[in-house]
Amino acid sequence: MAATYKTFMAKPGELEQKWWVVDATDKVVGRLASDIAMILMGKHRPTYTPHVDTGDFVVVINAEKVVFTGNKWENKEYTWYAGYHGLEVETAGKRLQRRPELILHEAVRRMLPKNYLARKMIKKLKIYVGPDHPHQAQQPEPRDAGAK
């Protein structure tokens, strides 16, 4: 008689969520965002389950020091609707001066699935300008993300 194998399916609240701290200094935005999205979804674990939030918390420091390749600081544009006719438009360079944490937040948000679970996942992403963050009590471990 052949052995029967069971596929592991995580249940909500069954897995312990860890805290990671990532330094964004001199990291390329897309590579860093894709690594962070994988951690938020839980795909870095062997117990990944698509319909359950198995991801960890991620604290990003030094968000103002991210880099783009090529001429994206001048050419990349962010657009959004502000309630008036037309769209608001802003280059990546202007956004870096105004709200640098939004650059990485939008890149990660757009790499997550488009569903209810993703809205829970993005709340576990904490992005800060500068080297300080208020999550020392959770004892986050350093993690290298966005490496070439």
Secondary structure, DSSP 8 states (H G I E B T S, - for coil): -----------TT-S---EEEEE-TT-BHHHHHHHHHHHHHTTTSTT--TTS----EEEEE-GGG-B-STTHHHH-EEEE--SSSS-EEEEHHHHHHH-THHHHHHHHHHHS-SSHHHHHHHTTEEE-SSS--S-GGG--EE---S--
